Amino acid sequence: MTIQVAYQWLLQQLFDRYDTREAANIANWLIEDATGFTKIDRIVHKDFTLSVEQQTAITKWGEALNQGQPVQYVLGYCYWGNMQLKVNAHVLIPRPETEELAAWIVNSVRKDTPLSIADIGTGSGCIPIYLKKHLPQGEVYAIDVDANALQVAQANALAQQTTIHFKQLDALRANDWQVLPELDVLVSNPPYVLQSEAATILPHVLDHEPHLALFVPNEFPLLFYETIATQGLHYLKQDGWLFFEINEQYAAETVALLQKLGYTDIVVQQDMQGKNRMLRARK
């Protein structure tokens, strides 16, 4: 099998689930991972014959993609925040808007003083690792209820040569928070998709990414925001920062909740798509 034939075969596996442009991007990514050939290399060397190992890998990946698995899970990694991060079905695939949130935190805090930072619901560990890289003076804690997710996050922290304090706890249980110190920054990208919104989720997300990290009960859409913000009153230092990634449909309600709890300097920021996606508040 030549590299061009492999590329065309991958496209056929993808066209039922992705538009032409995204299918081409995914196929190019897979070809590069298997062979080291970039898109230009593939075009120039279209008659290059793949090894048996390369053909086997591409066939396996193509079949998995045809079943709807996200390419990041198929390959076992993604690129985010100028890092290659391990991902699997135990963690959400980090999104660009979450990188915007992490960058906002870095731009909001002082760089010349020690900081204590905690990320609630860390998943892949993308947020705390990003913060530790950009705020090396920070003492960073990463919390998740899922031991399997924490294993992924720990592997990413090790690969990125960052020291993070990982803790397994249930953020909805007040007593579990006692392992945390007093904090300068509390951040979370918690579950915020209503169960009733499941029908609007793309199949490769709905069928493969962890529902534990995606969904919240219809009757309590601000469950995690209220719990985390309430604990923030106890664990944040005076003038400490609270950051959330939020459901755009509940931006106003989230602001009202934080105002009721006594937070000040509340700012909602839009993501690159113009959606109300991030919130910052001060204790």
C-alpha angles and dihedrals in degrees: 000000000000123000091249093051089050090051092051091047091052090052090056090054091052107041095083092059107027137044119252096265097048092044090054092049092051093046091050090049092052093047091050092048092050099042110014088239116135122214090269091048090051092052094046094044099035092146094055109131117229121229120243089255092052092048091049093051094047092047092050092048093046092052091050091050090049087058089056102258113150113252091238091060092044091056095033097233146063137198116244133151091003089301136108106230130190114239135176139160091290093068138045116252105252113251130216092245090059089056087053089054093050091049090050090055092051091050093048103053133068115264097200100064134063114265135198112209133180129191115200116209095013100180107174090007092244096138100048093042091051091048094048091051093050097035103037091168089064125105100219128200125191121198132193136158092216117080091199092056090049090054089057092046092049091051090051093049090051092048091049092046094237127141110227128168105229120199130181109218142133108249089204091064110079094205092058091066091069091089089069126088127223107295139218093191131027116185135175141172094192130178106288108155111109116234087236089061093061092102090062094055119102111255095239088056098040095045099043115022118083113272089204088069096039113044138063127184115274091231094054109035093162095047097123095036093054093045096047094043090049091052088046089065088063101037105034118088118237107285089015119151129248117197128186138178103219145196104258091220091060102042094114092046091049091051091049090050093053092046090052090052091052103256117148139197089041114183129180115203128195124230125233089278093057095253124137095250110144136048133192127190138168127225 
